[in-house]
Amino acid sequence: MNTYHKPNIFCEYKTSSWEELRKIGLMLDGWVFRGQSNAQWNLTTTLERLASNLSVDIREIGILESQIVKQFQRRARHYTDYLPSPDNLFEWLSLIQHYGGPTRLLDFTYSFYVACHFSINTDKNDSAIYCLNRPLINKYLENDDRLKIVKSKNKINTPEFCEKALKSWVSGPLILVSEPFVLNERLAAQQGLFAIPMVVENGFEYNISLTLSKFEKFLPKTTRLQRFNESIIFEECALLKIKIPWNLHYQIKLDLLRMNINEGTLFPGLDGFARSLTDLAYKKKRLTRRSS
């Protein structure tokens, strides 16, 4: 008797070395990445966290988002010369995200090494890189009838596609991955883009899950891999979490500095330069080790 095979949508793997981690990064062609400094944190948007902190009813998160966008649109003209067209929700969300406001967007990057930087840059504990299988997600989106109203004239995950999807009241949770048409300097420097949950009343990870398995009621269990199983990861896994032991951080940091990946290059401007001064301590420590 044939049984339905549930894909391993969420996978987790703990790397044993920087050399292995680099090899994995090279294998994940077409994927996008997010570094988080604490391996215990899940993927949640700033809008999710705000709603949780305020104990907002799950059914009212969309209302909260609309209020935030409206207030930002009313006053943004006092602070910036760039204003999207009033009806371009994706561009407005991108602008709010850039200035640190709460949105449904979650920052990712095309660069595995940029994600490494954000993963190891702060906390003194094991960190993680979340790897989103964009080719697999796009494959499912191409055949998803929930998007038929959007797909008629727009290519999957273009800014135009995402903007239309945000306005079309998509009938179920799913994830789109795109960059806005207008790239600010920081987004360009970080090779950044956004993952966009279509239903904000559901959690970010739930939107990922239902992109691949739209009839599931609960989040799938995470498959913890003892070895890097390519067939599972490439064919079934929408989200791969790579845990990075804290004792690898120093070596990774030094290599990233050699690649010129630091706060100064990723955050153009005086604030980024000031933050990059901490890198001098790493360089000094490296020189001290060499001379001893």
Backbone as CSV, one residue per row, in Angstrom:
resi,resn,N_x,N_y,N_z,CA_x,CA_y,CA_z,C_x,C_y,C_z
1,MET,0.846,-1.189,0.000,0.000,0.000,0.000,0.883,1.242,0.000
2,ASN,0.562,2.192,-0.858,1.322,3.425,-0.911,0.944,4.336,0.254
3,THR,1.922,4.913,0.890,1.676,5.861,1.961,2.205,7.227,1.552
4,TYR,1.508,8.254,2.017,1.910,9.618,1.672,3.205,9.966,2.392
5,HIS,4.180,10.442,1.635,5.468,10.816,2.220,5.471,12.300,2.530
6,LYS,5.609,12.626,3.805,5.708,14.018,4.204,7.149,14.478,4.040
7,PRO,7.373,15.554,3.316,8.746,16.022,3.135,9.343,16.534,4.437
8,ASN,10.660,16.437,4.520,11.381,16.974,5.673,11.545,18.484,5.463
9,ILE,10.494,19.232,5.756,10.456,20.656,5.432,11.486,21.442,6.231
10,PHE,11.628,21.129,7.509,12.605,21.792,8.369,13.712,20.806,8.726
11,CYS,14.954,21.186,8.464,16.094,20.338,8.789,17.108,21.129,9.610
12,GLU,17.891,20.412,10.378,18.927,21.044,11.199,20.198,20.215,11.126
13,TYR,21.316,20.906,11.010,22.615,20.228,10.945,23.636,21.058,11.716
14,LYS,24.451,20.407,12.522,25.493,21.104,13.285,26.836,20.863,12.623
15,THR,27.467,21.934,12.174,28.747,21.808,11.490,29.863,21.543,12.493
16,SER,30.910,20.889,12.007,32.030,20.549,12.885,33.262,21.400,12.627
17,SER,33.265,22.162,11.517,34.449,22.964,11.201,34.085,24.086,10.231
18,TRP,34.918,25.113,10.187,34.750,26.212,9.248,34.955,25.714,7.820
19,GLU,35.873,24.783,7.637,36.105,24.222,6.304,34.846,23.535,5.788
20,GLU,34.200,22.743,6.632,32.964,22.080,6.222,31.865,23.100,5.949
21,LEU,31.781,24.128,6.771,30.743,25.135,6.594,30.904,25.852,5.255
22,ARG,32.132,26.175,4.883,32.367,26.822,3.590,31.939,25.917,2.440
23,LYS,32.234,24.624,2.527,31.842,23.681,1.480,30.328,23.603,1.347
24,ILE,29.635,23.617,2.489,28.172,23.587,2.453,27.638,24.832,1.765
25,GLY,28.217,25.991,2.107,27.779,27.243,1.489,27.904,27.213,-0.020
26,LEU,28.984,26.618,-0.526,29.185,26.520,-1.975,28.158,25.606,-2.633
27,MET,27.671,24.626,-1.890,26.701,23.682,-2.437,25.303,24.274,-2.575
28,LEU,24.985,25.258,-1.742,23.610,25.762,-1.678,23.380,26.854,-2.717
29,ASP,23.572,26.514,-3.960,23.439,27.454,-5.067,21.971,27.869,-5.254
30,GLY,21.726,29.168,-5.284,20.367,29.668,-5.471,19.588,29.835,-4.185
31,TRP,20.125,29.362,-3.072,19.476,29.529,-1.778,19.724,30.951,-1.273
32,VAL,18.986,31.352,-0.225,19.237,32.624,0.448,19.403,32.350,1.934
33,PHE,20.038,33.298,2.652,20.554,32.983,3.982,20.268,34.099,4.989
34,ARG,20.184,33.672,6.247,20.014,34.619,7.353,20.843,34.143,8.541
35,GLY,21.720,34.995,9.037,22.505,34.647,10.211,21.843,35.155,11.475
36,GLN,21.799,34.307,12.514,21.259,34.708,13.815,22.262,34.329,14.894
37,SER,22.509,35.257,15.808,23.608,35.099,16.755,23.315,34.124,17.882
38,ASN,22.095,33.673,17.995,21.737,32.682,19.013,21.015,31.522,18.337
39,ALA,21.580,30.334,18.453,21.017,29.162,17.782,19.661,28.761,18.347
40,GLN,19.288,29.308,19.491,18.013,28.949,20.111,16.846,29.757,19.543
41,TRP,17.145,30.832,18.829,16.069,31.676,18.309,15.416,31.054,17.080
42,ASN,14.092,31.141,17.021,13.361,30.745,15.825,13.315,31.919,14.846
43,LEU,12.760,31.681,13.668,12.573,32.750,12.696,11.238,33.438,12.972
44,THR,11.306,34.676,13.413,10.107,35.465,13.651,10.341,36.874,13.122
45,THR,9.304,37.504,12.646,9.412,38.864,12.139,9.261,39.862,13.284
46,THR,9.666,41.109,13.039,9.496,42.138,14.055,8.014,42.405,14.331
47,LEU,7.167,42.222,13.322,5.730,42.383,13.529,5.201,41.283,14.445
48,GLU,5.651,40.046,14.231,5.263,38.944,15.120,5.650,39.229,16.559
49,ARG,6.891,39.685,16.756,7.376,39.916,18.118,6.633,41.062,18.785
50,LEU,6.333,42.113,18.020,5.567,43.223,18.578,4.179,42.759,19.000
51,ALA,3.516,42.007,18.145,2.166,41.516,18.462,2.192,40.634,19.704
52,SER,3.235,39.814,19.833,3.360,38.946,21.002,3.587,39.762,22.267
53,ASN,4.466,40.768,22.189,4.760,41.600,23.361,3.538,42.377,23.835
54,LEU,2.675,42.761,22.880,1.478,43.534,23.217,0.262,42.646,23.458
55,SER,0.450,41.331,23.343,-0.655,40.373,23.494,-1.806,40.684,22.541
56,VAL,-1.442,41.045,21.313,-2.444,41.341,20.288,-3.103,40.031,19.849
57,ASP,-4.411,40.037,19.748,-5.138,38.877,19.256,-4.641,38.521,17.858
58,ILE,-4.412,37.240,17.613,-3.848,36.789,16.344,-4.662,37.276,15.153
59,ARG,-5.967,37.409,15.330,-6.836,37.842,14.236,-6.683,39.335,13.930
60,GLU,-5.983,40.066,14.791,-5.871,41.510,14.620,-4.466,41.954,14.205
61,ILE,-3.581,41.003,13.916,-2.222,41.379,13.523,-2.230,42.133,12.196
62,GLY,-3.091,41.719,11.280,-3.209,42.445,10.013,-3.663,43.877,10.213
63,ILE,-4.556,44.096,11.166,-5.006,45.451,11.483,-3.855,46.264,12.054
64,LEU,-3.067,45.643,12.937,-1.902,46.313,13.509,-0.926,46.733,12.414
65,GLU,-0.681,45.843,11.461,0.219,46.176,10.360,-0.312,47.359,9.563
66,SER,-1.595,47.369,9.256,-2.188,48.468,8.487,-2.037,49.797,9.219
67,GLN,-2.205,49.785,10.533,-2.050,51.001,11.326,-0.617,51.511,11.287
68,ILE,0.350,50.584,11.370,1.760,50.961,11.332,2.109,51.597,9.996
69,VAL,1.673,50.976,8.910,1.968,51.506,7.572,1.331,52.877,7.396
70,LYS,0.099,53.014,7.817,-0.608,54.295,7.663,0.100,55.412,8.413
71,GLN,0.505,55.149,9.660,1.186,56.180,10.442,2.541,56.535,9.833
72,PHE,3.252,55.537,9.310,4.543,55.806,8.682,4.364,56.643,7.419
73,GLN,3.376,56.305,6.622,3.113,57.062,5.390,2.766,58.526,5.690
74,ARG,2.055,58.765,6.768,1.626,60.119,7.099,2.801,61.008,7.496
75,ARG,3.869,60.436,8.080,4.916,61.271,8.656,6.286,61.088,8.023
76,ALA,6.433,60.102,7.153,7.755,59.823,6.577,8.308,61.004,5.801
77,ARG,7.432,61.817,5.224,7.873,62.954,4.403,8.720,63.949,5.203
78,HIS,8.617,63.912,6.529,9.406,64.820,7.365,10.856,64.353,7.525
79,TYR,11.134,63.100,7.128,12.450,62.521,7.408,13.222,62.071,6.174
80,THR,12.565,61.896,5.059,13.255,61.396,3.866,12.643,61.991,2.603
81,ASP,13.485,62.148,1.596,13.004,62.660,0.308,12.421,61.557,-0.566
82,TYR,12.810,60.286,-0.261,12.284,59.181,-1.076,10.993,58.657,-0.474
83,LEU,9.930,58.720,-1.242,8.647,58.168,-0.815,8.091,57.302,-1.936
84,PRO,7.781,56.041,-1.661,7.152,55.202,-2.691,5.781,55.752,-3.056
85,SER,5.240,55.247,-4.148,3.870,55.624,-4.491,2.939,55.142,-3.378
86,PRO,1.876,55.871,-3.083,1.036,55.567,-1.920,0.486,54.147,-1.891
87,ASP,0.279,53.539,-3.059,-0.352,52.224,-3.090,0.645,51.076,-3.225
88,ASN,1.969,51.360,-3.150,2.970,50.300,-3.297,3.363,49.767,-1.918
89,LEU,2.613,48.790,-1.432,2.791,48.290,-0.069,4.172,47.670,0.144
90,PHE,4.662,46.897,-0.828,5.954,46.234,-0.677,7.070,47.256,-0.472
91,GLU,7.066,48.342,-1.250,8.098,49.361,-1.108,7.988,50.078,0.244
92,TRP,6.763,50.317,0.700,6.592,50.956,2.008,7.070,50.043,3.129
93,LEU,6.753,48.771,3.052,7.235,47.828,4.063,8.757,47.763,4.069
94,SER,9.355,47.787,2.878,10.808,47.767,2.772,11.422,49.002,3.432
95,LEU,10.800,50.155,3.229,11.304,51.392,3.812,11.179,51.366,5.341
96,ILE,10.064,50.890,5.833,9.883,50.776,7.287,10.914,49.823,7.869
97,GLN,11.138,48.699,7.197,12.117,47.715,7.650,13.521,48.336,7.699
98,HIS,13.854,49.126,6.692,15.174,49.751,6.626,15.439,50.640,7.830
99,TYR,14.412,51.336,8.281,14.594,52.260,9.398,14.258,51.635,10.750
100,GLY,14.098,50.322,10.786,13.965,49.622,12.060,12.570,49.477,12.594
101,GLY,11.555,49.740,11.767,10.178,49.588,12.217,9.703,48.149,12.110
102,PRO,8.593,47.812,12.778,8.064,46.446,12.741,7.312,46.159,11.446
103,THR,7.685,45.082,10.764,7.008,44.673,9.532,6.924,43.154,9.464
104,ARG,6.215,42.683,8.468,6.135,41.246,8.200,7.363,40.730,7.469
105,LEU,8.226,41.605,6.983,9.393,41.201,6.204,10.487,40.634,7.107
106,LEU,11.214,39.653,6.590,12.366,39.110,7.311,13.578,39.194,6.394
107,ASP,14.646,39.799,6.901,15.848,40.033,6.102,16.591,38.734,5.806
108,PHE,16.940,38.550,4.538,17.832,37.477,4.108,18.899,38.088,3.213
109,THR,19.882,37.297,2.823,20.927,37.754,1.924,21.249,36.662,0.916
110,TYR,21.672,37.090,-0.273,22.143,36.134,-1.272,23.498,35.539,-0.873
111,SER,24.225,36.209,0.014,25.597,35.841,0.347,25.670,34.968,1.595
112,PHE,26.189,33.776,1.431,26.388,32.885,2.574,27.359,33.498,3.574
113,TYR,28.364,34.214,3.084,29.378,34.775,3.965,28.850,35.982,4.744
114,VAL,27.991,36.774,4.131,27.355,37.864,4.867,26.509,37.292,6.003
115,ALA,25.790,36.208,5.735,25.006,35.551,6.784,25.913,35.032,7.894
116,CYS,27.077,34.511,7.528,28.049,34.069,8.537,28.424,35.229,9.451
117,HIS,28.658,36.393,8.860,29.035,37.574,9.647,27.969,37.890,10.687
118,PHE,26.713,37.946,10.262,25.653,38.283,11.212,25.439,37.176,12.237
119,SER,25.777,35.952,11.871,25.620,34.836,12.791,26.605,34.911,13.951
120,ILE,27.835,35.287,13.672,28.882,35.201,14.701,29.248,36.561,15.290
121,ASN,28.513,37.597,14.982,28.989,38.953,15.262,28.753,39.430,16.682
122,THR,27.913,38.741,17.465,27.633,39.289,18.795,27.723,38.245,19.907
123,ASP,26.684,37.477,20.108,26.561,36.678,21.319,27.645,35.621,21.475
124,LYS,27.969,35.356,22.740,28.998,34.365,23.067,28.329,33.017,23.310
125,ASN,27.741,32.464,22.251,27.088,31.155,22.331,27.003,30.589,20.922
126,ASP,26.538,29.355,20.813,26.363,28.765,19.487,25.388,29.622,18.681
127,SER,25.702,29.786,17.397,24.874,30.608,16.522,24.293,29.739,15.418
128,ALA,23.631,30.372,14.468,22.998,29.588,13.403,22.877,30.407,12.128
129,ILE,22.917,29.697,11.008,22.553,30.265,9.715,21.316,29.536,9.224
130,TYR,20.280,30.303,8.925,19.074,29.727,8.341,19.179,29.850,6.822
131,CYS,19.044,28.720,6.150,19.203,28.656,4.699,17.844,28.317,4.080
132,LEU,17.345,29.212,3.250,16.026,29.056,2.649,16.186,28.532,1.224
133,ASN,15.553,27.407,0.953,15.695,26.718,-0.331,14.807,27.393,-1.372
134,ARG,15.308,28.490,-1.904,14.515,29.285,-2.843,14.135,28.509,-4.107
135,PRO,15.040,27.706,-4.703,14.632,26.945,-5.892,13.457,25.998,-5.615
136,LEU,13.480,25.321,-4.467,12.396,24.400,-4.133,11.105,25.171,-3.864
137,ILE,11.196,26.265,-3.129,10.012,27.077,-2.842,9.387,27.599,-4.131
138,ASN,10.223,28.090,-5.052,9.701,28.580,-6.334,9.011,27.478,-7.124
139,LYS,9.554,26.272,-7.048,8.952,25.128,-7.741,7.528,24.892,-7.246
140,TYR,7.338,24.974,-5.927,5.999,24.783,-5.373,5.081,25.959,-5.703
141,LEU,5.636,27.160,-5.680,4.819,28.336,-5.969,4.299,28.333,-7.407
142,GLU,5.106,27.810,-8.332,4.698,27.774,-9.740,3.424,26.968,-9.940
143,ASN,3.194,25.981,-9.073,2.042,25.094,-9.219,0.965,25.341,-8.161
144,ASP,1.061,26.468,-7.462,0.143,26.738,-6.354,-1.054,27.546,-6.854
145,ASP,-2.238,26.953,-6.761,-3.428,27.634,-7.270,-3.839,28.822,-6.399
146,ARG,-3.250,28.944,-5.205,-3.552,30.104,-4.364,-3.008,31.392,-4.978
147,LEU,-2.087,31.252,-5.924,-1.469,32.417,-6.549,-1.944,32.644,-7.983
148,LYS,-2.976,31.933,-8.413,-3.382,32.022,-9.817,-3.824,33.426,-10.194
149,ILE,-4.370,34.176,-9.237,-4.799,35.533,-9.537,-3.606,36.461,-9.779
150,VAL,-2.412,36.058,-9.272,-1.216,36.890,-9.384,-0.353,36.485,-10.572
151,LYS,-0.385,35.200,-10.926,0.580,34.666,-11.884,0.257,34.971,-13.338
152,SER,-0.876,35.526,-13.615,-1.284,35.697,-15.010,-0.317,36.546,-15.817
153,LYS,0.224,37.611,-15.215,1.085,38.518,-15.964,2.447,38.753,-15.306
154,ASN,2.694,38.167,-14.171,3.906,38.467,-13.424,4.727,37.215,-13.147
155,LYS,6.033,37.327,-13.292,6.931,36.229,-12.994,7.056,36.063,-11.487
156,ILE,7.140,34.794,-11.044,7.222,34.480,-9.620,8.328,35.281,-8.939
157,ASN,7.985,35.883,-7.800,8.930,36.543,-6.890,9.612,37.791,-7.450
158,THR,9.096,38.373,-8.519,9.544,39.701,-8.914,8.887,40.716,-7.963
159,PRO,9.439,41.937,-7.875,8.781,42.943,-7.030,7.318,43.168,-7.418
160,GLU,7.031,43.157,-8.718,5.656,43.361,-9.179,4.752,42.213,-8.721
161,PHE,5.287,40.993,-8.788,4.531,39.820,-8.357,4.200,39.916,-6.868
162,CYS,5.213,40.264,-6.065,5.015,40.333,-4.615,4.053,41.453,-4.243
163,GLU,4.158,42.584,-4.928,3.262,43.695,-4.650,1.817,43.301,-4.941
164,LYS,1.596,42.628,-6.062,0.230,42.215,-6.399,-0.278,41.159,-5.424
165,ALA,0.615,40.249,-5.007,0.214,39.208,-4.060,-0.184,39.807,-2.716
166,LEU,0.555,40.827,-2.269,0.239,41.474,-0.993,-1.145,42.121,-1.014
167,LYS,-1.597,42.521,-2.184,-2.895,43.199,-2.307,-4.033,42.250,-2.672
168,SER,-3.701,40.989,-2.941,-4.698,40.085,-3.505,-5.351,39.165,-2.486
169,TRP,-5.033,39.353,-1.214,-5.617,38.511,-0.180,-5.452,37.027,-0.515
170,VAL,-4.190,36.618,-0.668,-3.864,35.221,-0.953,-4.558,34.327,0.072
171,SER,-5.119,33.217,-0.401,-6.054,32.440,0.414,-5.412,31.501,1.422
172,GLY,-4.112,31.514,1.566,-3.489,30.637,2.544,-2.064,31.034,2.825
173,PRO,-1.492,30.561,3.946,-0.115,30.909,4.298,0.885,30.357,3.287
174,LEU,1.795,31.180,2.866,2.924,30.780,2.038,3.970,31.888,2.057
175,ILE,5.155,31.571,1.542,6.287,32.492,1.575,6.677,32.904,0.159
176,LEU,6.878,34.201,-0.038,7.504,34.717,-1.243,8.872,35.266,-0.871
177,VAL,9.804,35.244,-1.819,11.167,35.722,-1.558,11.549,36.682,-2.673
178,SER,11.808,37.939,-2.316,12.076,38.928,-3.347,12.829,40.106,-2.757
179,GLU,13.354,40.943,-3.642,13.924,42.219,-3.252,13.025,43.315,-3.805
180,PRO,12.920,44.455,-3.123,12.116,45.560,-3.661,12.785,46.152,-4.893
181,PHE,12.040,46.905,-5.661,12.608,47.521,-6.862,13.686,48.538,-6.488
182,VAL,13.424,49.330,-5.448,14.394,50.336,-4.995,15.269,49.723,-3.909
183,LEU,16.581,49.652,-4.180,17.537,49.105,-3.212,18.258,50.257,-2.524
184,ASN,18.073,50.381,-1.207,18.847,51.378,-0.489,20.298,50.912,-0.376
185,GLU,21.164,51.805,0.059,22.594,51.522,0.063,22.939,50.324,0.939
186,ARG,22.276,50.216,2.075,22.571,49.112,3.000,22.122,47.776,2.418
187,LEU,20.926,47.758,1.828,20.420,46.518,1.237,21.329,46.049,0.108
188,ALA,21.838,46.995,-0.689,22.745,46.645,-1.771,24.066,46.111,-1.231
189,ALA,24.611,46.754,-0.199,25.899,46.326,0.367,25.812,44.938,0.970
190,GLN,24.668,44.611,1.557,24.492,43.314,2.209,23.943,42.244,1.276
191,GLN,23.777,42.585,-0.016,23.174,41.677,-0.992,21.842,41.146,-0.440
192,GLY,21.058,42.075,0.077,19.875,41.701,0.829,18.618,41.546,0.003
193,LEU,17.682,40.820,0.564,16.338,40.656,0.029,15.441,40.241,1.180
194,PHE,14.158,40.038,0.911,13.209,39.750,1.976,12.439,38.457,1.716
195,ALA,12.158,37.759,2.795,11.161,36.692,2.764,9.863,37.284,3.301
196,ILE,8.764,37.026,2.580,7.505,37.716,2.853,6.408,36.696,3.156
197,PRO,5.977,36.593,4.401,4.829,35.727,4.695,3.548,36.373,4.202
198,MET,2.730,35.601,3.536,1.504,36.154,2.951,0.376,36.293,3.963
199,VAL,0.396,35.498,5.009,-0.659,35.577,6.021,-0.010,35.920,7.358
200,VAL,-0.120,37.185,7.776,0.568,37.628,8.984,-0.084,37.088,10.251
201,GLU,-1.318,36.627,10.136,-1.982,36.054,11.309,-1.364,34.721,11.706
202,ASN,-0.596,34.123,10.813,0.139,32.897,11.113,1.622,33.214,11.219
203,GLY,2.362,32.404,11.969,3.775,32.653,12.164,4.578,32.510,10.876
204,PHE,5.780,33.090,10.882,6.645,33.054,9.708,6.954,31.618,9.299
205,GLU,7.342,30.780,10.248,7.719,29.400,9.921,6.513,28.595,9.450
206,TYR,5.334,28.921,9.960,4.122,28.243,9.498,3.842,28.582,8.041
207,ASN,4.116,29.828,7.641,3.969,30.216,6.237,4.926,29.420,5.352
208,ILE,6.144,29.184,5.822,7.084,28.357,5.068,6.549,26.938,4.922
209,SER,6.110,26.388,6.035,5.628,25.007,6.043,4.491,24.796,5.045
210,LEU,3.534,25.706,5.037,2.368,25.528,4.168,2.637,25.898,2.721
211,THR,3.794,26.443,2.431,4.185,26.622,1.037,4.420,25.267,0.387
212,LEU,4.969,24.325,1.151,5.244,22.991,0.628,4.124,22.002,0.923
213,SER,3.432,22.206,2.023,2.407,21.246,2.434,1.191,22.021,2.939
214,LYS,0.366,22.475,2.001,-0.644,23.481,2.311,-1.834,22.987,3.117
215,PHE,-1.920,21.672,3.371,-3.047,21.163,4.140,-2.668,20.782,5.571
216,GLU,-1.413,21.022,5.949,-0.987,20.694,7.302,-1.568,21.684,8.303
217,LYS,-1.922,21.182,9.489,-2.489,22.043,10.519,-1.444,22.513,11.520
218,PHE,-0.336,21.766,11.617,0.656,22.083,12.632,2.045,22.169,11.996
219,LEU,2.957,22.847,12.690,4.326,22.911,12.214,4.938,21.517,12.200
220,PRO,5.675,21.169,11.162,6.328,19.858,11.139,7.496,19.811,12.119
221,LYS,7.824,18.614,12.559,8.985,18.453,13.427,10.256,18.669,12.620
222,THR,11.274,19.180,13.276,12.561,19.394,12.631,13.317,18.082,12.527
223,THR,13.843,17.795,11.342,14.667,16.607,11.131,16.124,16.964,11.447
224,ARG,16.680,16.377,12.474,18.067,16.657,12.863,18.982,15.649,12.173
225,LEU,19.804,16.160,11.299,20.641,15.316,10.459,21.996,15.069,11.117
226,GLN,22.412,13.820,11.122,23.733,13.473,11.648,24.812,13.666,10.592
227,ARG,24.404,13.646,9.337,25.316,13.926,8.233,24.583,14.789,7.219
228,PHE,25.338,15.438,6.361,24.744,16.342,5.374,24.148,15.513,4.238
229,ASN,22.862,15.197,4.372,22.165,14.341,3.422,21.645,15.177,2.261
230,GLU,22.333,15.129,1.128,22.015,16.017,0.004,20.634,15.760,-0.581
231,SER,20.228,14.498,-0.669,18.930,14.205,-1.285,17.786,14.799,-0.470
232,ILE,17.860,14.697,0.856,16.825,15.288,1.708,16.874,16.809,1.627
233,ILE,18.061,17.364,1.730,18.212,18.815,1.813,17.768,19.499,0.528
234,PHE,18.172,18.997,-0.621,17.854,19.680,-1.863,16.442,19.376,-2.367
235,GLU,15.937,18.182,-2.106,14.659,17.773,-2.674,13.469,17.984,-1.751
236,GLU,13.705,18.092,-0.436,12.594,18.164,0.508,12.658,19.339,1.471
237,CYS,13.854,19.787,1.785,14.039,20.746,2.870,13.833,22.176,2.382
238,ALA,12.828,22.856,2.922,12.604,24.263,2.586,13.478,25.163,3.439
239,LEU,13.743,24.752,4.664,14.513,25.581,5.591,15.545,24.714,6.315
240,LEU,16.808,25.017,6.062,17.908,24.302,6.710,18.551,25.216,7.744
241,LYS,18.594,24.762,8.969,19.258,25.494,10.046,20.617,24.850,10.303
242,ILE,21.679,25.634,10.104,23.032,25.138,10.361,23.525,25.754,11.660
243,LYS,23.744,24.933,12.661,24.247,25.420,13.940,25.767,25.521,13.878
244,ILE,26.296,26.628,14.404,27.732,26.885,14.388,28.237,26.947,15.831
245,PRO,29.071,26.004,16.239,29.600,26.028,17.607,30.372,27.317,17.879
246,TRP,30.247,27.821,19.094,30.874,29.085,19.441,32.398,29.043,19.271
247,ASN,33.006,27.875,19.481,34.468,27.813,19.393,35.000,27.972,17.969
248,LEU,34.111,28.024,16.970,34.540,28.269,15.591,34.472,29.757,15.223
249,HIS,33.848,30.566,16.064,33.560,31.949,15.694,34.817,32.768,15.414
250,TYR,35.841,32.616,16.236,37.043,33.437,16.068,37.705,33.180,14.711
251,GLN,37.845,31.920,14.345,38.456,31.573,13.056,37.622,32.119,11.901
252,ILE,36.296,31.976,12.000,35.410,32.473,10.945,35.528,33.988,10.832
253,LYS,35.560,34.665,11.992,35.653,36.126,11.998,36.913,36.590,11.273
254,LEU,38.036,35.958,11.540,39.288,36.360,10.899,39.224,36.171,9.388
255,ASP,38.652,35.064,8.939,38.547,34.838,7.495,37.605,35.849,6.841
256,LEU,36.520,36.192,7.503,35.595,37.177,6.960,36.248,38.555,6.869
257,LEU,37.090,38.880,7.837,37.815,40.148,7.766,38.759,40.172,6.569
258,ARG,39.382,39.035,6.276,40.251,38.949,5.101,39.453,39.149,3.808
259,MET,38.167,38.749,3.835,37.290,38.934,2.675,36.709,40.349,2.618
260,ASN,37.055,41.183,3.586,36.519,42.548,3.698,35.024,42.550,3.998
261,ILE,34.584,41.552,4.743,33.205,41.502,5.218,33.214,41.924,6.678
262,ASN,32.741,43.129,6.932,32.752,43.679,8.281,31.639,44.712,8.407
263,GLU,31.488,45.275,9.604,30.420,46.244,9.836,30.554,47.478,8.937
264,GLY,31.787,47.878,8.663,32.011,49.060,7.845,31.559,48.890,6.407
265,THR,31.768,47.701,5.837,31.369,47.470,4.451,29.887,47.120,4.333
266,LEU,29.321,46.533,5.385,27.921,46.115,5.331,26.956,47.210,5.759
267,PHE,27.454,48.191,6.501,26.632,49.314,6.935,27.325,50.602,6.504
268,PRO,27.155,51.002,5.238,27.836,52.200,4.735,27.470,53.430,5.555
269,GLY,28.472,54.234,5.853,28.232,55.447,6.631,29.061,55.452,7.902
270,LEU,28.968,56.555,8.632,29.778,56.734,9.829,29.435,55.725,10.910
271,ASP,28.137,55.360,11.024,27.765,54.396,12.054,28.406,53.040,11.795
272,GLY,28.436,52.610,10.533,29.086,51.347,10.198,30.578,51.395,10.438
273,PHE,31.206,52.518,10.072,32.646,52.666,10.314,32.959,52.590,11.807
274,ALA,32.151,53.264,12.626,32.375,53.235,14.070,32.234,51.822,14.618
275,ARG,31.232,51.096,14.143,31.024,49.724,14.604,32.156,48.812,14.158
276,SER,32.776,49.145,13.016,33.859,48.302,12.497,35.138,48.432,13.316
277,LEU,35.211,49.425,14.199,36.412,49.605,15.003,36.647,48.423,15.946
278,THR,35.594,47.683,16.264,35.766,46.486,17.094,36.618,45.441,16.387
279,ASP,36.657,45.520,15.050,37.457,44.556,14.298,38.948,44.724,14.576
280,LEU,39.349,45.920,15.031,40.758,46.143,15.339,41.230,45.208,16.439
281,ALA,40.327,44.894,17.367,40.693,43.985,18.455,40.992,42.591,17.924
282,TYR,40.200,42.133,16.931,40.456,40.832,16.334,41.792,40.823,15.601
283,LYS,42.064,41.889,14.851,43.320,41.964,14.106,44.517,42.012,15.046
284,LYS,44.372,42.774,16.140,45.454,42.874,17.111,45.705,41.533,17.782
285,LYS,44.635,40.820,18.117,44.764,39.521,18.740,45.432,38.524,17.796
286,ARG,45.111,38.622,16.491,45.715,37.743,15.494,47.216,37.995,15.398
287,LEU,47.612,39.271,15.387,49.041,39.620,15.294,49.781,39.173,16.553
288,THR,49.133,39.303,17.704,49.748,38.869,18.964,49.994,37.374,18.959
289,ARG,49.031,36.618,18.442,49.184,35.152,18.374,50.338,34.768,17.450
290,ARG,50.470,35.501,16.332,51.525,35.175,15.377,52.898,35.426,15.955
291,SER,53.036,36.495,16.761,54.355,36.878,17.274,54.751,36.096,18.517
292,SER,53.784,35.405,19.129,54.097,34.663,20.345,54.655,33.277,20.026
